[in-house]
Amino acid sequence: MKKVTLGFVLVLSVVLVSAFAMPDSAVAQKKMWRWGTADPASFGYRIGGFMTDILRKSMPDYDITIYPYASTTANVKSFLVGDLESVYSAEPGLRKLYSFTKPFKGFEPNVKQMPVQSFWCYTIETHIMTLPKNKDKFRTWQDLDGKKIFMTKSGYMAHISIFKAMRDICGLDIKHVEIDTTKMADALTAGTVDAVATRTTSRVTLPTGDKMLDIATPLQAVNPTPAQIKKLSAAGVTVVEIDIKKAFTRDVGVDKLYGVPFYFGYHHGLRFPAEDVYSVLQVFEKGVGDLAKLEPAFAPLAKDFAGYQVLGIRSIPEVPVHPGLAKYLKEKGLWDSSWTIATEGTIKAAIDAMKAKAR
C-alpha cells in the first residue's frame, strides 16, 4: 500500500512540474507588453488604464503593464534601449528623434529599436496663460518676449512644440523656468514665472496638472498676434481654437483661445508583430465609442477612426509606417503610395534623411 501511495505521489509531482516547466503547457507564459507613458500628471498616464483595459479583454495573450516615466522623452529613451514594447510619443518628438537632435543628441549608439508610426489617437494643443492682474501687461505673445515662462515640463512633447512655435518660428526670446507641474498656480502667484504653457487634448480636456491650475486660480489667456498666426501657418503650424467652456472651469479672459496642435499616439517598433499591431487597431476601432464615453478627447477618433490614422501620418510622413498599420489602411482603401512601410532599411534611410535636413 505504501509503495502504491509513493508511486502516486511521484507521478503527481512529475505532472505538476511539467505543467509549470513545459512552454507548450496550459499555463504557458503570456507575451509581455510594457506600455510606456509620461508622468502621472500627464493626460497619457491618466487615460492609459482605459486603453489597456480594452486591449486586455480582446488580446488575452498579452500581459500589459503601464510604465510611467518622468517625461515623454524619458519613456522614448527607455523604448529605444528595448525596455518597452510600445512608446507614448508625438510628431514633435519623432522629428527630434529621427534627426537625433536636442534631447536625443548623442543617443544613437544606444538604440536597439526605433518607433515607427503605429496608432494615432488624439491631438494635444499648447496655449499660454498668465494671471488676470497681468491682462494689460501681457496682451499677446509679443509682450512675453524676454519673459520667464514655464513652457510645460522639459521632456514633454508640448515643450518641444511650443518652443518651436514661439522661439523658432515667431522669434521670441523665451526664458524657460522649470517648475513642478502641480505647482503652476503657486509659481504664478509668487512671480517665479510670468506665464505658463497649458495643454488641452482634442481641444476639450485638460491633463491633471493643468486642471489643478484651472481649479486653483482664475487665468488670463495670452494669444499670438494675427501676424504671428500667419507666420505659424506659413511654417506649417495650423493654430486651432480651443473649446474654452468644455476645457476650463471658468472664463479665461478672451473670447477665443488659440493653441498650437500636434498629433499624439502609441507606437511600436518592428519587434512587435505586424499582425498584432493590426489587431490592436481593430480592437480600438471597435472599442473607441466606449473610450469616447469615458473621455471626450477620444471623440474625434471615434468619429472617423481610420481617417484619423491618415491625419496622423500626414503630420509626419517622413517617418515609416508599421506594416500592421499599413495593412489596416490598405484594407480601408486609405493607403497613400507616397508613404513608406517600415523595414530596417527604410528606417535607416529616414534617419539619414532627417539628420541631413536638420543640419
Salt bridges, closest charged atoms under 4 A:
ASP39 OD1 - LYS153 NZ 4.00
ASP53 OD1 - ARG56 NH1 2.92
GLU85 OE2 - ARG34 NH2 2.70
GLU91 OE2 - ARG95 NE 2.62
GLU108 OE1 - LYS355 NZ 2.94
ASP136 OD1 - ARG139 NH2 3.46
ASP168 OD1 - ARG167 NE 2.93
ASP173 OD2 - LYS175 NZ 3.06
GLU178 OE1 - HIS176 NE2 2.59
ASP210 OD1 - ARG199 NH2 2.43
ASP214 OD2 - LYS211 NZ 3.11
GLU275 OE2 - LYS327 NZ 2.82
ASP276 OD2 - LYS31 NZ 3.32
GLU285 OE2 - LYS332 NZ 2.90
GLU295 OE1 - ARG46 NH2 3.06
GLU318 OE2 - ARG95 NH1 3.03
GLU318 OE2 - LYS357 NZ 3.87
ASP352 OD2 - LYS348 NZ 3.04
